[in-house]
Amino acid sequence: MRELFKKIYNIMPGFIKRFIVWIYSDYYILKNKKFLKKEYPEYLLIQKNRNNIKPRILFYEIGGLGFGGTSKFLQILAKHLGNNRYDIYLMYSLRVRSDIHDSGGELSQRNVPLGETRTDYFKDIPIKLIRFDYDKLENKYPYLIQGMSPSIFEVINKFNIDLLVTTGAGYSEFPFNIVKNIPIILLNIFGSPNVQKNIIYNVCISKAVANKIKSIVPENKIKVMYVPSEYPAKNSFENGKALRKKLNIKDDEIVFGRIGRASDNIFDPIGIMAFKQVVKKIPNIHYLIMSPPPILRKIVEEQKIPNIHFLNPSAQEEDVWAFHQAIDVLAHFRKDGESGGLNIEEAMLCGKPIISHKSRYWNAHLEYLDDSFSRVAEIDNVEQYVEYIKEFTELKQNGKILEMGKKAKEKAEKLFLIKNNINRFEKWVDKALNN
């Protein structure tokens, strides 16, 4: 029945789809009004008239000070938005929801401790960080939060907020689906459509994400902006060399690398299985893996694969950039692919060529990878991945790998560097404020 509805839905005109999405999202708001009036009576008090000297912008995400790609997207925008023109606020919790884009293409939800936060990232930056706690996050749509303290509605009222910038998979989600009286910019990560009237822009992290909503969301409300990045941290090159030395890796030996969330749900064995084959014939190659999933550790241990170096996840910029500078090639793998791909972008900014693979779900990274500096294996094609590892090993030996890395860096600076993209975002902010 569900599949039949999907087929019918896919051939419907856009205006009918918009109506269905609107009815679906507003139904859940009406359904939970009793909860809202009891839990957050202040949600009805959001001010309409604002006379701030400078526009006040609230950036909100539960894990807003985490180190995942979505959180860093929010942080980089908050940090680089012209704070001489705006007053910036960032709201976050230490108890976060982890969105896992699993192999079924759905989002599952878990409550996990954030652990380290990136408060140091905003050192000497005039941003007001607002930490909140909560009692419970419901594990079903629209993911209501119980006991939010302070609540986002209190913050909007107290600080007279003019604009909300938030992140999400795209669908109508608590709490921004209740915020109706100020404009919203939604950083759309997974391309679910949203027709909430005061969402002025869906800023999609890739063309692939934008394409998923274009038949429902009006074209003038869709913008594309890859997750922006900064230049590598100071001394990152030296830190990368030091890391190689610590791991007893020689300068003339090639290091492949992978960095990503430590989740078994998104693990794809293509990279480690390919490396296993090649290292038997070329014993002086290495694989540096930061934030490895438990299943990967188990495979390496049980199959006794040599020259694998594991690094724990870190919220520190210098650790992430040291990883990228220590490797020669990013050997990327992820079961559900990338709807954006910050890890790939950061490797390119460090001048590193890329090996990746196609996925059954997301392939947004193919939008910016090209043959001048990257190789992409077909789905589950370990043998193709093997050939690419061999090819880059040879390129390292004859010195040609540096030229490929240079091309990767040139492209990354244009597409991803925040200083080359923040002006576009500021224009969207100004238009949203004037809406």
C-alpha positions in Angstrom: 0.0 0.0 0.0 2.8 2.3 0.9 4.6 1.7 -2.4 1.4 2.3 -4.3 1.0 5.7 -2.5 4.6 6.6 -3.4 4.0 5.9 -7.1 0.8 8.0 -7.1 2.6 10.8 -5.2 5.5 10.9 -7.6 3.2 11.7 -10.6 1.1 14.3 -8.8 1.5 17.9 -9.8 3.6 20.1 -7.6 0.8 22.1 -6.1 -1.0 19.0 -4.9 2.2 17.7 -3.4 2.7 21.0 -1.6 -0.8 20.8 -0.2 -0.3 17.3 1.1 3.0 18.2 2.7 1.4 21.3 4.3 -1.6 19.2 5.6 0.8 16.5 6.9 3.0 18.9 8.9 0.2 21.1 10.2 -1.7 18.0 11.3 1.0 17.1 13.8 1.2 20.7 15.1 -2.6 20.7 15.8 -2.4 17.2 17.2 0.2 18.3 19.8 -1.3 21.7 20.7 -2.3 20.4 24.1 1.3 19.3 24.8 2.6 22.7 23.6 0.2 24.7 25.8 1.1 22.7 28.8 4.9 22.3 28.2 5.7 25.6 26.5 2.9 28.2 27.0 5.4 30.9 26.0 5.3 29.7 22.4 2.3 31.8 21.9 4.1 34.9 23.1 6.6 35.3 20.3 6.9 39.0 19.5 6.0 40.4 16.1 7.4 43.9 16.3 11.1 44.3 16.7 13.2 47.5 16.9 16.7 46.1 17.4 19.6 48.4 16.5 21.2 45.4 14.8 19.3 42.4 13.5 19.5 39.5 16.0 20.0 36.1 14.5 19.6 32.8 16.4 21.4 29.7 15.2 19.9 26.6 16.6 20.7 22.9 16.6 20.5 20.4 19.5 24.1 19.3 18.7 25.1 22.8 17.7 28.6 22.6 19.2 29.4 19.1 17.9 32.0 18.3 15.2 29.8 16.5 12.6 29.3 18.1 9.2 25.9 19.5 9.9 27.0 21.1 13.2 30.1 22.5 11.6 28.0 24.0 8.8 26.0 25.9 11.4 29.1 27.0 13.4 31.0 28.2 10.4 28.1 30.4 9.2 27.6 31.8 12.7 31.3 32.6 13.0 31.8 34.2 9.7 28.5 36.1 9.3 29.3 39.8 9.6 28.9 40.2 13.4 29.6 43.9 13.0 26.2 44.0 11.1 24.3 41.4 13.2 24.1 40.2 16.8 24.6 36.4 16.7 23.3 33.8 19.2 23.9 30.0 19.0 21.7 27.6 21.0 22.9 24.1 21.7 22.6 21.2 24.2 25.1 18.6 25.5 22.4 15.9 25.2 21.9 15.6 21.5 20.0 13.6 18.9 22.1 11.8 16.5 20.6 11.5 13.0 21.6 8.3 11.3 20.9 8.0 7.7 20.7 4.2 7.7 20.9 1.7 4.9 17.2 1.8 4.4 17.3 5.5 3.5 15.4 6.5 6.6 16.5 8.6 9.6 16.7 6.8 12.9 17.1 8.8 16.1 19.3 8.2 19.1 20.0 10.3 22.2 23.7 10.4 22.7 26.0 12.5 24.9 27.8 15.2 23.0 31.0 14.9 25.1 33.5 17.4 23.8 32.2 20.6 22.4 33.7 23.2 20.1 33.4 26.2 22.4 37.0 27.1 21.7 36.1 27.5 18.0 34.3 30.8 19.0 37.1 32.1 21.2 37.3 35.9 20.9 34.3 35.9 18.5 31.4 38.1 19.7 28.7 35.3 19.7 26.4 34.6 22.6 26.4 30.8 23.3 23.2 29.6 24.9 23.3 26.1 26.4 20.0 24.3 27.1 19.0 21.0 28.6 15.9 18.8 28.2 14.2 15.9 29.9 13.3 13.7 26.8 13.4 13.7 23.1 10.6 11.7 21.5 11.8 9.1 19.0 9.0 9.7 16.5 7.9 12.5 14.2 7.8 15.4 14.8 10.5 14.7 17.5 9.0 16.7 20.4 11.3 17.8 23.1 10.1 17.7 26.7 11.5 19.9 29.5 13.5 22.1 27.2 15.2 24.7 29.5 15.5 27.4 28.4 13.1 26.7 25.6 13.7 28.2 22.1 10.6 30.2 22.6 12.0 31.8 25.8 15.2 32.6 24.0 13.4 34.2 21.0 11.3 36.4 23.3 14.1 37.3 25.8 16.6 38.3 23.2 14.1 39.7 20.7 15.3 37.4 17.9 14.7 38.6 14.3 15.7 35.5 12.3 16.2 31.8 13.1 18.8 29.7 11.2 18.4 26.0 11.9 19.3 22.6 10.4 17.3 19.5 9.6 16.5 16.7 7.2 14.0 19.1 5.7 10.7 17.9 7.1 8.6 19.9 9.5 10.3 19.2 12.8 10.0 20.5 16.4 10.8 23.2 17.5 11.1 25.3 14.3 7.7 24.1 13.0 6.1 26.0 15.9 8.1 29.1 15.3 5.7 31.0 13.0 6.3 34.7 13.8 9.8 35.3 12.6 11.5 34.3 9.3 13.5 31.0 9.2 16.4 29.8 7.0 16.6 26.0 7.0 19.8 24.3 6.2 18.3 21.3 4.4 20.6 18.3 4.8 18.6 15.3 3.4 16.1 16.9 1.0 12.8 16.3 2.7 10.3 19.0 1.4 9.0 21.7 3.7 6.4 24.4 2.8 6.2 26.2 6.1 5.4 29.8 5.0 8.0 31.6 7.1 10.8 29.3 5.9 12.2 31.9 3.5 15.0 29.6 2.2 15.8 26.0 2.1 19.6 26.2 1.8 20.4 22.7 0.4 23.9 21.3 0.9 24.1 20.0 -2.6 22.3 19.9 -5.9 21.3 16.3 -5.2 19.4 17.6 -2.0 17.9 20.5 -3.9 16.6 18.2 -6.7 14.7 16.2 -4.1 12.5 19.1 -3.1 12.3 21.2 -6.4 8.9 19.7 -7.4 7.3 20.8 -4.1 9.2 23.8 -2.7 9.0 26.9 -4.8 12.1 27.5 -6.8 12.7 31.0 -5.4 12.9 29.4 -1.9 15.7 26.9 -2.8 19.4 27.8 -2.6 22.4 25.5 -2.9 25.5 25.9 -0.7 28.0 23.2 -0.1 29.0 22.9 3.6 31.6 25.6 3.8 35.0 25.2 5.3 38.0 27.3 6.4 41.6 27.0 5.5 43.4 24.3 7.5 44.3 25.2 11.0 47.7 26.9 11.7 50.6 24.4 12.0 48.4 21.6 10.5 51.1 20.6 8.0 53.7 20.3 10.8 51.1 18.5 13.0 50.5 16.1 10.1 54.2 15.3 9.8 54.4 14.8 13.5 51.5 12.4 13.4 53.2 10.3 10.7 56.4 10.2 12.7 54.5 9.1 15.8 53.0 6.2 13.8 56.5 5.4 12.3 55.4 6.1 8.8 58.2 7.2 6.4 57.9 10.2 4.1 58.1 8.1 1.0 55.4 5.7 2.1 51.8 6.4 1.1 49.0 6.9 3.6 45.4 6.4 2.7 42.9 7.9 5.1 39.2 7.8 6.1 37.4 10.1 8.6 33.7 10.0 9.5 31.2 9.1 12.1 31.9 6.0 14.1 28.6 4.3 13.2 28.1 0.8 12.0 25.0 1.9 10.2 27.0 3.8 7.6 30.0 1.4 7.3 30.8 0.1 3.9 33.5 -2.6 3.7 34.7 -1.6 0.2 37.7 0.5 1.4 39.1 -2.0 4.0 38.6 -5.0 1.8 40.4 -3.3 -1.1 43.3 -2.3 1.2 43.5 -5.8 2.6 44.2 -7.1 -0.9 46.8 -4.4 -1.9 48.8 -4.4 1.4 49.5 -8.1 0.8 51.4 -7.2 -2.4 52.7 -3.7 -1.3 53.5 -4.0 2.4 54.6 -0.4 2.9 51.3 1.2 2.4 49.2 2.5 5.3 45.5 3.3 6.2 44.9 6.0 8.8 41.3 5.9 10.0 39.9 8.5 12.3 36.7 7.7 14.3 36.4 4.1 13.1 33.1 2.2 13.5 33.2 -0.7 15.9 32.6 -3.2 13.1 35.7 -1.9 11.3 37.9 -2.4 14.4 36.5 -6.0 14.6 37.3 -6.8 10.9 40.8 -5.5 11.2 41.4 -7.4 14.4 39.9 -10.7 13.3 41.4 -10.6 9.8 44.7 -9.4 11.1 45.0 -6.6 8.4 48.4 -4.9 8.9 49.3 -1.2 8.7 45.9 0.1 9.9 46.2 3.1 12.3 43.1 4.1 14.3 42.6 7.6 15.7 39.8 8.5 18.2 37.2 11.1 17.2 38.1 14.6 18.2 36.2 17.9 18.5 39.5 19.8 18.1 40.1 21.5 14.7 43.9 20.9 14.9 43.3 17.1 15.3 41.1 16.9 12.2 43.4 19.0 10.1 46.5 17.0 11.3 44.7 13.9 10.1 44.1 15.4 6.6 47.7 16.6 6.4 49.1 13.2 7.5 47.5 11.3 4.7 48.4 11.3 1.0 45.0 10.2 -0.4 41.5 10.2 1.2 40.2 6.7 0.7 36.5 7.4 1.4 33.8 4.9 2.1 30.2 5.3 3.4 27.3 2.9 2.8 24.7 5.6 2.2 27.0 7.9 0.3 27.1 11.6 0.9 24.4 14.2 0.7 27.3 16.7 0.9 30.6 15.4 2.1 32.5 17.7 4.4 35.3 15.1 5.0 36.0 15.0 1.3 35.9 18.8 1.0 38.4 19.3 3.8 40.7 16.7 2.3 40.6 18.6 -1.0 41.4 21.9 0.7 44.5 20.2 2.1 45.5 19.2 -1.5 44.7 15.5 -1.2 43.4 13.4 -4.1 40.3 11.3 -3.5 39.2 7.7 -3.9 35.5 7.1 -3.3 32.6 4.9 -4.5 29.1 5.2 -5.7 26.2 4.5 -3.3 22.6 3.3 -3.7 21.4 6.3 -1.8 23.4 9.5 -2.0 26.0 10.5 -4.5 26.2 14.3 -4.0 30.0 14.0 -3.9 30.1 13.1 -7.6 28.9 16.7 -8.3 32.4 18.1 -7.5 34.8 15.1 -7.9 36.4 14.8 -11.3 39.1 12.7 -13.0 41.8 15.3 -12.6 42.2 14.4 -8.9 39.8 11.6 -8.0 38.7 8.1 -8.8 35.2 6.7 -8.0 34.5 3.0 -7.9 31.1 1.5 -8.8 28.8 0.2 -6.1 30.3 -2.7 -4.2 33.2 -3.0 -6.8 36.1 -3.9 -4.5 38.3 -4.8 -7.4 37.9 -1.3 -9.0 38.8 0.2 -5.6 41.9 -2.1 -5.5 43.1 -0.7 -8.8 42.7 2.9 -7.6 44.7 2.2 -4.5 47.4 0.7 -6.7 47.3 3.7 -9.1 47.7 6.2 -6.4 50.5 4.2 -4.8 52.4 4.4 -8.1 51.6 8.1 -8.5 53.1 8.7 -5.0 56.3 6.9 -6.1 56.8 9.0 -9.2 55.8 12.3 -7.6 52.7 13.0 -9.7 50.3 12.8 -6.8 51.2 16.3 -5.7 49.9 17.7 -9.0 46.6 16.0 -8.6 46.4 17.3 -5.1 46.9 20.8 -6.3 44.0 20.5 -8.7 41.8 19.3 -5.8 42.8 22.3 -3.7 42.0 24.8 -6.5 38.6 23.4 -7.0 37.9 23.2 -3.2 38.9 26.8 -2.6 36.4 28.0 -5.2 33.5 25.8 -4.1 33.9 25.3 -0.4 36.0 28.0 1.2 33.9 30.1 3.5 35.4 33.4 2.5 34.4 32.8 -1.1 30.8 31.9 -0.1 29.8 33.9 2.9 28.6 36.9 0.9 26.0 34.8 -0.8 24.7 33.7 2.6 24.6 37.3 3.9 22.4 38.3 0.9 20.0 35.5 1.8 20.0 36.6 5.4 19.2 40.2 4.5 16.4 39.2 2.1 14.9 36.9 4.8 15.1 39.8 7.4 13.3 42.1 4.9 10.6 39.5 4.1 
